[in-house]
Amino acid sequence: MIFTVFIITLFLPKQPRFRYEFEKNTVWKNKDLISPFSFAILKTNPQVNADKKNALKDILPVYQFDRGITTNALEEFANEFDVKWKSKQLNPKDRDIYKSASYKLLERIYEKGIISLNVKHQAGGKNYDFSLLENNVAQEKNTQDVFTAESALIFFKDNFKAPNQVMGDLVANLAIDHITPNIVFDERLTQTIQDNTVNNISTTKGMVQKGELIVAKNDVIDEEIYQKLESYKATYDAQTKTIGSRALVYLGQVVLVGFIITILMSFLFLFRKDIFADNRQLSLILIVTTGMLLALTWAIKMEIPSLYYIPFCVVPIIIRILFDTRLALYLHMLVILIAGFFVANSFEFVFYQVTAGMVAIFSIKNFVKRERFLVSALLILLAYFVSFVGIALLREGSFREIEWMSFIPFIFSVLLSLLAYPLIYLFERIFGITSDVALIELTNTNNRLLRELAFKAPGTFQHSLQVANLAEAAIFKIGGNSVLVRAGALYHDIGKVDNPQYFIENQNTAVSPHDKLPYEQSAQIIIQHVHKGIEILRKNQIPEAIIDFIRTHHGNTRVDYFYQSFLKNSPEKFVDENIFRYPGPIPFSKETGVLMLADSVEAASRSLKNPDAQSINDLVERIINYKLEQNQLDDCDLTLKDIETIKLIFKTMLMSIYHVRIDYQQNL
C-alpha cells in the first residue's frame, strides 16, 4: 500500500489545483468571482483558426524576377538566329535588320515579364494577384500585367513584320523555343511569410483588469464569460507553477491517494477476504491501479493533445475478467476519482469514464467467446459517443458547433483497450489467476490430460462428464460460475488414471482387485486418488482453482464401504477412523459444494438396478441429506432454497439420463 501511494504521487504534477469547475450554458453557483490579477482573454480555437484563415487570404504568393533566365534566353536566341538564317539560305544582307528587330521585341517581352501560372493560386479565377520580388523590392501585380508563355508568343507574332512566309515561320519558331517564364514562384519564401503571419496572430482579445468582476453568482455562463473563466484558469495554472509550496501539494496528494487506497483495502477486507489474504491477487490489483495512474501522469507530462487517448476502460475489463463485477466497478471508480484531480473539466472526465467503464463491465458479464471482446469495444465506443454528443449539446446548444474531430481520441482509447486481452493472459501466468477464457480452454476434452483419462479410465471419464453436466446445470440455476464448475468436474477424478482398475466404474469383470487386499489398504488406494490428482494437476500447471475441486469433492467423509466392511469382519480389532477418511477440506464455495453433491449423486445412481422416478427421488434426497448431516456443506454459502433447487435439477436430469417415464395419470 505504502509503495503504491509513493509511486503514484511521486510523478503527479506538483502544483496547486484550480478550485472551480464550470460548464458553458450553466449557472455560476459560486460567489462573485473577482480577478485577483490582470490577464488577457484568450480567443477560442475556432476564433483563432478563423483569424489565421483570414490572414492567409491576405498573403499574396511571392514570385521572383529572374534576370539570369532573361540573359540566357536572349543569348541563345541570338546565336541560334544566325544558324537558322544560314540554313534557310536567306539573303545575308537582311539578317542583321530582322535579327535586331526580333531581338528587341523578345527583349521587350522579357522586360515586362513572363509568368508560369500556378493552378493552386487560381481558386478565384484564371488571373490572380501576386507579389513580384526583384532586388529585395516587392511590387503587387496581377497576372494580367505580365505575359504568359502563350500571350508572349501571340504578342511576338503580332508585332514582328516579316516580308515573307519563310522568314515569318523561321523567327516565330525561334521565339517559341526561347520564350521561357522568368517570373518564378518562390514556394519557400511564400511559406515562410505565411508561417510568420500565422505565428504572429494574437491569441487574445482584450484584458480583464485586477479587481474586475469575472462572473457574478447566478449568472449564466455564456460564450464571453466562459472564455474569461478559461483564460483565468490558464493564467492561474501558469502562475501556480512558480508559486505555492510543492511540499504541501505533495502532502495533499499523499493524503488523497492514501485515503483512496485505504478505502480499497477496507472494501477487500470486509467483502473479499479471499483476495485480501492473497498477496498475489492483491499485488495484481495494486499494479493495475498504479499502472493506469502512471499512464495518466506520463500523458500529462508529455502534454498529449487529449487525455481521452488513455484507455481507462482497460482497468474494469481486466478486473472483471480476472475477478468479478463488483470489484471491477469499485476499483474503476476509485481510479477515476484519483485521476479526476489532475485533469481539466473533472466532472466531464468522470462522467465519460464512469459510464464507459460501467458499459465495459456489463458487456463482458459472460466472457466465453473471443468475439465478445470486440462487441464490448463497440459498446464502449457507443457509450463514449452518447456521452460526447450529450455533453457537446449541453455546452454548445447546437449540432453545428460540435467539434466532431474531438471524438477521435475516444476511438483511439477504445482501440487501445483491446490491449487488455494480452494483458489478461500475462497476468494469469504471472499471478496464477484463472479467467473464464482459461477455464474454457481447460474444458476442451481434447486436452492431453482429459484424453489420457478417457483412454486409461473410460468409466471415470464418462462419470466426470455426467457430473459436469449435473453440476453445471445446478450452478447455472442457483447462480455461480458455471464454467469453473464444469472444468472442476472434468478434472476432479483425474487422480484415478494411476490405478483405474481399483475403481468400480472402470472394472469390466466380476473379480475386483480389492478382494485380495485388506480393507485399510483398499481405503487408502481409493483415498490416494485425491492426492494423486493434486500432484498431476500441479505438475501440469493447472490453476489452483481447479485443484480445489479435487481437494474438496469428498470433503472429510469416510470411505464407508470399506469402513463398514472392516467393522463387520473384524469387530475385535481397534479401528483408526482416520485411515478410512478423506483428508478434506470440506467445500468452501457454491461451486465446490455443488460438485460434491453432483459427484455423490451420479456415482450412487449407477447402483440403481431398476431406476424409476421414485427410486431416483429417494436416492437424491438420501445422498444430499446425508451430506448435510455430515456437516459437509457448512463452509459453502448454499442456502436451503439453493439445495432444494439442486435436488430438483438432479432428479430431472437423472430421469432424463435413465429414460424414466413419468406417470402423469398418477399425478392428476
C-alpha positions in Angstrom: 0.0 0.0 0.0 2.7 2.4 1.0 4.8 1.7 -2.1 1.7 2.1 -4.3 0.9 5.5 -2.8 4.6 6.6 -3.1 4.8 5.6 -6.8 1.5 7.2 -7.8 2.2 10.5 -6.0 5.9 10.7 -6.9 5.2 11.5 -10.6 2.0 13.5 -10.3 2.1 17.3 -11.2 3.2 19.3 -8.1 1.2 22.5 -8.4 -2.0 23.9 -6.7 -5.2 22.9 -8.4 -7.7 25.4 -9.8 -10.7 25.3 -7.5 -13.6 26.0 -9.8 -15.5 23.7 -12.1 -17.7 25.2 -14.8 -19.6 24.4 -18.0 -20.9 26.6 -20.8 -24.7 27.5 -20.6 -24.9 26.6 -16.9 -25.5 28.8 -13.9 -22.5 30.0 -11.8 -23.4 28.8 -8.3 -20.2 30.1 -6.6 -19.8 33.5 -5.1 -18.9 36.5 -7.2 -15.5 35.9 -8.8 -13.3 38.9 -8.7 -10.0 38.7 -10.7 -7.0 38.8 -8.3 -4.7 39.8 -11.1 -4.8 41.1 -14.6 -4.9 38.7 -17.5 -5.6 38.5 -21.3 -8.8 37.0 -22.6 -7.9 34.0 -24.8 -9.7 33.5 -28.1 -11.4 30.3 -28.8 -9.9 27.8 -31.1 -12.5 28.5 -33.8 -11.8 32.2 -33.5 -8.0 31.7 -33.8 -8.5 29.4 -36.8 -10.8 31.9 -38.4 -8.2 34.7 -37.9 -5.5 32.5 -39.3 -7.6 31.7 -42.3 -8.4 35.4 -42.9 -4.7 36.3 -42.5 -3.6 33.7 -45.0 -6.2 35.1 -47.6 -4.4 38.4 -47.5 -0.9 36.9 -48.2 0.0 37.1 -51.9 2.1 34.3 -53.4 5.7 35.5 -53.9 7.3 35.4 -57.3 11.0 36.2 -58.1 12.0 38.1 -61.2 14.9 36.0 -62.5 17.2 38.2 -64.8 19.5 35.2 -65.4 16.8 33.4 -67.3 16.3 36.5 -69.5 20.0 36.8 -70.3 20.5 33.2 -71.2 17.3 33.1 -73.3 18.3 36.2 -75.3 21.9 34.9 -75.9 20.7 31.6 -77.1 18.1 33.3 -79.4 20.8 35.5 -81.0 23.2 32.6 -81.5 20.6 30.3 -83.0 19.2 33.0 -85.2 22.4 33.1 -87.3 22.5 29.4 -87.7 18.8 29.1 -88.7 19.1 32.0 -91.1 22.0 30.4 -92.9 20.3 27.1 -93.1 17.3 28.6 -94.9 19.7 30.4 -97.4 18.1 33.7 -96.9 19.6 37.0 -98.0 22.6 37.7 -95.7 22.1 41.5 -96.1 18.7 41.3 -94.4 19.9 39.2 -91.5 21.1 41.9 -89.2 18.0 44.1 -89.7 15.5 41.3 -88.8 17.7 39.9 -86.1 17.8 43.2 -84.4 14.1 43.7 -84.7 13.2 40.3 -83.4 15.8 40.5 -80.6 14.5 43.9 -79.3 10.9 42.5 -79.5 11.9 39.5 -77.4 13.8 41.7 -75.1 10.7 43.9 -74.6 8.7 40.8 -73.7 11.2 39.6 -71.2 11.4 43.1 -69.7 7.7 43.0 -69.0 8.0 39.5 -67.6 6.7 36.0 -68.4 4.9 34.1 -65.7 4.0 30.5 -65.3 0.5 30.3 -63.8 0.1 28.2 -60.7 -3.2 26.2 -60.5 -3.5 26.4 -56.7 -3.5 30.2 -56.9 -6.4 30.3 -59.4 -9.1 29.5 -56.9 -10.8 32.9 -57.5 -10.3 32.9 -61.3 -7.7 32.5 -64.0 -5.9 35.7 -63.1 -4.7 36.5 -59.6 -2.7 39.0 -57.7 0.9 38.2 -56.7 3.9 39.8 -55.1 6.8 40.3 -57.6 10.2 40.4 -55.8 13.3 41.9 -57.6 16.4 43.0 -55.8 14.6 42.6 -52.4 11.9 45.1 -53.6 8.3 43.7 -53.8 5.6 45.0 -56.0 2.0 43.9 -56.0 0.9 42.8 -59.5 -1.7 40.9 -61.3 -1.1 38.1 -63.8 -2.8 40.4 -66.4 0.1 42.8 -66.0 2.7 40.4 -67.4 2.9 37.8 -70.1 2.3 34.1 -70.0 4.2 31.9 -72.5 1.1 31.8 -74.7 0.4 35.5 -74.6 4.0 36.4 -75.1 4.1 34.3 -78.3 0.9 35.9 -79.6 2.4 39.3 -78.9 5.6 38.4 -80.7 3.8 37.2 -83.8 1.5 40.2 -83.9 4.4 42.7 -83.7 7.0 41.1 -85.9 6.6 42.1 -89.5 8.1 39.5 -91.8 8.4 40.2 -95.6 7.6 36.5 -96.5 6.2 33.3 -95.0 9.5 31.6 -94.8 11.1 34.3 -92.7 8.0 34.6 -90.5 8.0 30.9 -89.7 11.7 30.9 -89.0 11.5 33.8 -86.5 8.3 32.5 -84.9 9.8 29.0 -84.3 12.8 30.6 -82.8 10.6 32.7 -80.5 8.7 29.6 -79.4 11.9 27.8 -78.5 13.2 30.7 -76.4 10.2 32.1 -74.6 10.7 30.9 -71.1 9.0 32.2 -67.9 11.3 34.5 -66.0 8.8 35.2 -63.2 9.2 32.1 -60.9 7.1 31.2 -57.9 9.1 31.1 -54.7 7.3 28.5 -52.6 9.8 28.5 -49.7 9.6 32.3 -49.2 5.8 32.2 -49.5 5.6 29.5 -46.9 7.9 31.4 -44.6 5.8 34.5 -44.8 2.6 32.5 -44.2 4.2 30.8 -41.2 5.4 34.1 -39.7 2.0 35.7 -40.2 0.2 32.8 -38.6 2.6 32.7 -35.6 2.2 36.5 -35.1 -1.6 36.3 -34.9 -2.7 37.3 -31.5 -4.4 34.5 -29.4 -6.0 37.1 -27.1 -8.8 39.7 -27.4 -8.9 42.2 -24.6 -7.9 42.2 -20.9 -9.5 41.6 -17.6 -8.0 44.0 -15.0 -7.2 43.2 -11.4 -10.3 43.7 -9.3 -12.7 43.4 -12.2 -15.7 41.1 -11.9 -15.3 38.0 -14.0 -18.7 36.4 -13.2 -21.4 37.1 -10.6 -23.3 34.5 -8.6 -26.3 33.0 -10.5 -25.1 34.4 -13.9 -25.5 32.1 -16.8 -22.1 31.2 -18.2 -22.4 32.4 -21.8 -19.6 32.3 -24.5 -18.0 35.5 -23.3 -17.9 34.6 -19.6 -16.8 31.1 -20.4 -13.8 32.4 -22.3 -12.9 34.7 -19.4 -13.1 31.8 -17.0 -10.9 29.6 -19.3 -8.4 32.5 -19.6 -8.4 33.0 -15.8 -7.8 29.3 -15.3 -5.0 29.1 -17.8 -3.2 32.1 -16.2 -3.8 30.7 -12.7 -2.2 27.4 -13.8 0.8 29.1 -15.3 1.4 31.2 -12.2 1.0 28.4 -9.7 3.9 26.6 -11.4 6.2 29.1 -9.7 4.3 29.9 -6.5 2.8 27.7 -3.8 4.6 25.0 -1.7 5.4 21.9 -3.7 5.9 20.0 -0.4 2.3 20.8 0.8 0.9 19.9 -2.6 2.7 16.6 -2.4 1.3 16.1 1.1 -2.2 16.7 -0.2 -1.7 14.1 -2.9 -0.4 11.6 -0.4 -3.4 12.2 1.8 -5.9 11.8 -1.0 -4.3 8.8 -2.8 -3.6 7.1 0.6 -7.2 7.6 1.6 -8.4 6.1 -1.7 -6.1 3.1 -1.4 -7.2 2.6 2.3 -10.8 2.6 1.2 -9.9 -0.1 -1.4 -8.2 -2.2 1.2 -11.1 -1.8 3.6 -13.5 -3.0 0.9 -11.4 -6.1 0.2 -11.1 -6.8 3.9 -14.8 -6.5 4.5 -16.2 -8.1 1.4 -13.4 -10.1 -0.4 -11.3 -11.6 2.4 -10.0 -14.2 -0.1 -8.3 -11.5 -2.2 -7.2 -9.5 0.9 -5.5 -12.6 2.2 -3.8 -13.5 -1.1 -0.7 -11.3 -1.7 -0.5 -12.3 -5.4 -4.0 -11.1 -6.1 -3.6 -8.0 -4.0 -0.4 -7.2 -5.9 -2.1 -7.6 -9.2 -4.9 -5.1 -8.2 -2.4 -2.5 -7.0 -0.2 -2.9 -10.1 -3.2 -2.4 -12.4 -4.2 0.7 -10.4 -0.7 2.1 -10.3 0.0 1.4 -14.0 -3.1 3.3 -15.1 -2.4 6.3 -13.0 1.3 6.3 -14.1 0.0 6.3 -17.7 -2.1 9.4 -16.9 0.9 11.1 -15.3 3.0 10.3 -18.4 0.3 11.8 -20.6 0.1 15.0 -18.6 3.9 15.5 -18.6 4.1 14.7 -22.4 1.2 17.2 -22.9 -0.6 14.9 -25.4 -3.4 16.7 -27.2 -6.1 14.9 -25.2 -6.1 12.8 -22.1 -9.0 10.8 -23.6 -6.4 8.9 -25.6 -5.7 6.9 -22.4 -7.6 3.6 -22.3 -9.1 3.9 -18.8 -11.5 1.0 -19.6 -8.6 -1.4 -19.5 -8.9 -1.5 -15.7 -12.5 -2.6 -15.4 -12.1 -5.1 -18.2 -9.1 -6.8 -16.6 -10.5 -6.8 -13.1 -13.9 -8.1 -14.3 -12.5 -11.0 -16.2 -9.9 -12.0 -13.5 -12.2 -11.3 -10.5 -15.8 -10.1 -10.5 -18.2 -7.4 -11.5 -18.4 -5.6 -8.1 -14.7 -5.4 -7.6 -14.2 -4.2 -11.2 -16.7 -1.4 -10.8 -15.4 -0.4 -7.4 -11.8 -0.2 -8.5 -12.6 1.6 -11.7 -14.5 4.3 -9.6 -11.5 4.7 -7.3 -9.0 5.1 -10.2 -11.2 7.7 -11.9 -11.7 9.6 -8.7 -7.9 9.9 -8.3 -7.5 10.8 -12.0 -10.2 13.4 -11.7 -8.0 15.6 -9.6 -5.4 16.1 -12.3 -7.5 16.6 -15.5 -9.3 19.6 -16.8 -13.1 19.6 -16.5 -13.2 16.9 -13.9 -16.9 16.3 -13.9 -16.9 15.8 -17.6 -14.0 13.5 -17.4 -15.5 11.4 -14.6 -18.8 11.2 -16.4 -17.2 9.9 -19.6 -15.0 7.3 -17.8 -17.5 6.1 -15.3 -20.3 5.5 -17.8 -17.9 3.8 -20.3 -16.4 1.7 -17.5 -19.9 0.5 -16.5 -20.7 -0.4 -20.0 -17.4 -2.3 -20.3 -18.1 -4.3 -17.2 -21.7 -5.1 -18.2 -20.8 -6.0 -21.7 -18.4 -8.8 -20.7 -20.6 -10.3 -18.0 -20.3 -13.7 -19.7 -16.9 -13.7 -21.4 -16.9 -17.1 -23.0 -16.3 -16.2 -26.7 -13.5 -14.1 -28.2 -15.8 -12.0 -30.3 -17.3 -10.8 -27.0 -14.3 -8.6 -26.7 -15.0 -6.8 -30.0 -18.6 -6.4 -29.0 -17.5 -4.9 -25.8 -15.2 -2.5 -27.6 -18.1 -1.4 -29.8 -20.4 -0.9 -26.8 -17.7 1.2 -25.0 -17.3 3.3 -28.2 -21.1 3.8 -28.3 -21.1 4.9 -24.6 -18.4 7.4 -25.3 -20.4 8.7 -28.3 -23.6 9.1 -26.4 -21.8 11.0 -23.6 -19.9 13.1 -26.2 -23.0 14.2 -28.0 -24.9 14.9 -24.8 -22.1 17.0 -23.2 -21.5 18.8 -26.5 -25.2 19.8 -26.8 -25.2 20.8 -23.1 -22.2 23.0 -23.7 -22.9 24.4 -27.2 -26.6 24.1 -27.6 -26.2 23.4 -31.3 -25.3 20.5 -33.5 -23.4 22.8 -35.8 -21.0 23.9 -33.1 -20.0 20.3 -32.1 -16.3 19.7 -32.8 -16.6 16.2 -34.2 -12.8 15.9 -34.5 -12.6 16.0 -30.7 -14.2 12.5 -30.7 -11.1 10.9 -32.4 -9.2 10.4 -29.0 -12.1 8.2 -27.8 -11.8 6.0 -30.8 -8.1 5.5 -30.2 -8.9 4.9 -26.5 -11.3 2.1 -27.4 -8.7 0.5 -29.8 -6.1 0.7 -27.1 -8.5 -1.0 -24.7 -8.0 -4.2 -26.8 -4.6 -4.4 -25.1 -6.4 -5.8 -22.1 -6.7 -9.2 -23.8 -2.9 -10.0 -23.9 -2.5 -8.3 -20.5 -5.1 -10.7 -19.1 -3.1 -13.7 -20.3 0.1 -12.2 -18.9 -1.4 -11.6 -15.5 -2.9 -15.1 -15.4 0.6 -16.6 -16.0 2.4 -14.3 -13.5 -0.1 -14.2 -10.7 -1.7 -17.6 -11.1 -5.3 -16.2 -11.5 -7.7 -18.1 -13.7 -10.1 -16.3 -16.0 -13.2 -17.8 -17.8 -11.2 -17.9 -21.0 -8.6 -20.2 -19.4 -11.3 -22.3 -18.0 -12.9 -22.8 -21.3 -9.6 -23.9 -22.7 -9.3 -26.5 -19.9 -12.8 -27.9 -20.6 -11.8 -28.9 -24.1 -11.9 -32.7 -24.0 -9.1 -32.9 -26.5 -6.9 -31.6 -23.7 -4.0 -34.0 -23.1 -4.9 -34.8 -19.5 -8.6 -35.5 -20.4 -7.6 -37.7 -23.4 -5.3 -39.7 -21.1 -8.2 -40.0 -18.6 -10.6 -41.2 -21.4 -8.0 -43.8 -22.6 -6.9 -45.2 -19.2 -10.1 -44.8 -17.2 -13.0 -44.6 -19.6 -15.6 -45.3 -16.9 -14.2 -42.4 -14.8 -14.2 -40.2 -17.8 -17.9 -40.9 -18.5 -18.7 -40.3 -14.9 -16.8 -37.0 -14.9 -18.8 -35.9 -18.0 -22.1 -36.7 -16.3 -21.0 -35.0 -13.1 -20.0 -31.9 -15.2 -23.5 -31.8 -16.8 -25.3 -32.1 -13.4 -23.1 -29.6 -11.6 -23.2 -27.1 -14.5 -27.0 -27.1 -14.7 -27.4 -26.7 -11.0 -24.9 -23.8 -10.6 -26.4 -22.1 -13.6 -29.8 -22.1 -11.9 -28.7 -21.0 -8.4 -26.1 -18.6 -9.6 -22.4 -19.1 -9.8 -19.5 -19.7 -12.1 -20.8 -22.5 -14.4 -17.5 -22.6 -16.5 -15.5 -23.1 -13.3 -17.8 -25.9 -12.1 -17.6 -27.7 -15.4 -13.8 -27.5 -15.5 -13.6 -28.7 -11.9 -15.9 -31.6 -12.6 -13.9 -32.8 -15.6 -10.7 -32.9 -13.6 -12.0 -33.9 -10.1 -11.1 -37.6 -10.6 -8.0 -37.2 -12.7 -6.0 -39.0 -10.0 -7.7 -42.3 -11.0 -5.5 -42.5 -14.1 -2.8 -44.2 -12.0 -4.8 -47.2 -10.7 -8.1 -47.2 -12.7 -8.8 -50.9 -12.2 -9.3 -50.2 -8.4 -12.4 -48.1 -9.1 -15.7 -49.8 -9.8 -16.6 -47.7 -12.8 -13.5 -49.0 -14.7 -13.9 -52.7 -13.7 -15.1 -54.9 -16.6 -15.1 -58.3 -14.7 -16.8 -59.6 -11.6 -13.5 -60.0 -9.9 -12.3 -56.9 -8.1 -8.6 -56.3 -7.2 -9.8 -55.2 -3.8 -10.8 -58.8 -3.0 -7.2 -59.7 -2.2 -6.4 -56.6 -0.2 -7.0 -55.6 3.5 -9.8 -53.1 3.9 -7.4 -50.5 5.2 -5.2 -50.8 2.2 -8.2 -50.6 -0.2 -9.4 -47.5 1.5 -6.0 -45.9 1.2 -5.9 -46.7 -2.5 -9.3 -45.0 -3.0 -8.3 -42.0 -0.9 -5.0 -41.7 -2.7 -6.7 -40.6 -5.9 -7.2 -37.2 -4.3 -3.5 -36.7 -3.5 -2.5 -38.1 -6.9 -5.0 -35.8 -8.7 -3.5 -32.8 -6.9 0.0 -33.9 -7.8 -0.9 -34.4 -11.5 -2.6 -31.0 -11.9 0.3 -29.1 -10.2 2.8 -30.9 -12.3 0.9 -29.8 -15.4 0.5 -26.2 -14.0 -3.3 -26.4 -13.9 -4.7 -23.4 -11.8 -5.3 -23.9 -8.1 -9.0 -23.0 -8.6 -9.3 -26.4 -10.3 -7.2 -28.2 -7.8 -9.7 -27.0 -5.1 -12.3 -29.2 -6.6 -10.1 -32.3 -6.2 -9.3 -31.4 -2.6 -13.0 -30.9 -1.6 -15.1 -33.2 -3.7 -15.1 -35.8 -1.0 -14.7 -33.4 1.9 -13.6 -35.3 5.0 -16.1 -38.1 4.7 -15.3 -41.7 5.2 -14.9 -44.4 2.6 -17.9 -46.1 4.1 -18.0 -49.3 2.2 -14.5 -50.4 3.4 -15.0 -48.9 6.8 -18.3 -50.8 7.4 -16.7 -54.0 6.0 -13.8 -53.7 8.4 -16.2 -53.2 11.4 -18.3 -56.2 10.2 -15.4 -58.6 9.6 -13.0 -57.5 12.3 -15.1 -56.4 15.3 -12.4 -57.3 17.8 -9.8 -55.0 16.2 -9.2 -51.4 17.1 -10.0 -49.1 14.1 -8.3 -45.9 13.4 -11.1 -44.0 11.6 -8.7 -41.5 10.0 -7.4 -44.4 7.8 -10.8 -44.5 6.2 -11.4 -40.8 6.0 -10.6 -38.3 3.2 -8.2 -35.5 4.2 -10.5 -32.7 3.2 -11.1 -29.8 3.4 -14.9 -29.6 3.1 -16.3 -27.5 0.2 -15.9 -23.7 0.8 -17.8 -22.2 -2.2 -21.0 -22.7 -4.0 -19.2 -24.3 -6.9 -17.2 -26.9 -4.8 -20.3 -27.7 -2.8 -22.4 -28.4 -5.9 -19.7 -30.6 -7.3 -19.6 -32.7 -4.2 -23.3 -33.3 -4.4 -23.3 -34.0 -8.1 -20.4 -36.4 -7.8 -22.1 -38.4 -5.0 -25.5 -38.5 -6.6 -24.2 -39.5 -10.0 -22.0 -42.3 -8.6 -24.8 -43.6 -6.4 -27.3 -43.5 -9.3 -25.2 -46.2 -11.2 -26.1 -48.7 -8.4 -29.8 -48.4 -9.2 -30.9 -51.8 -10.7 -34.3 -50.6 -12.0 -34.2 -46.7 -12.0 -37.6 -45.1 -11.8 -39.0 -41.8 -10.7 -39.4 -42.9 -7.1 -36.0 -44.6 -6.7 -34.2 -41.6 -8.2 -36.2 -39.2 -6.0 -35.3 -41.3 -2.9 -31.7 -41.6 -3.9 -31.2 -37.8 -4.4 -32.9 -37.0 -1.1 -30.9 -39.6 0.8 -27.5 -38.6 -0.6 -27.9 -34.8 -0.2 -29.4 -35.2 3.3 -26.6 -37.4 4.3 -24.0 -34.7 3.2 -25.9 -32.2 5.3 -25.9 -34.5 8.4 -22.2 -35.0 7.9 -21.7 -31.2 8.0 -20.0 -31.3 4.6 -21.8 -28.1 3.4 -21.1 -25.9 6.4 -18.4 -23.8 4.8 -20.1 -23.2 1.5 -22.7 -20.5 1.1 -25.5 -22.7 -0.2 -28.9 -21.8 1.2 -31.7 -24.2 1.8 -33.5 -22.8 -1.2 -30.4 -23.5 -3.3 -30.3 -27.1 -2.0 -33.9 -27.7 -2.9 -33.3 -26.3 -6.4 -30.3 -28.6 -6.8 -32.3 -31.6 -5.8 -35.0 -30.8 -8.3 -32.4 -30.3 -11.1 -30.6 -33.6 -10.2 -33.8 -35.6 -10.2 -35.0 -34.2 -13.5 -31.7 -34.8 -15.3 -31.2 -38.3 -13.8 -34.7 -39.2 -15.0 -33.7 -38.0 -18.4 -30.4 -39.9 -18.4 -32.1 -43.2 -17.4 -35.1 -42.5 -19.7 -37.6 -42.7 -16.8 -41.2 -42.1 -17.9 -43.3 -40.0 -15.5 -46.7 -41.5 -14.9 -48.7 -38.3 -15.4 -52.0 -40.1 -14.7 -51.0 -40.7 -11.1 -50.2 -37.1 -10.6 -53.7 -35.9 -11.7 
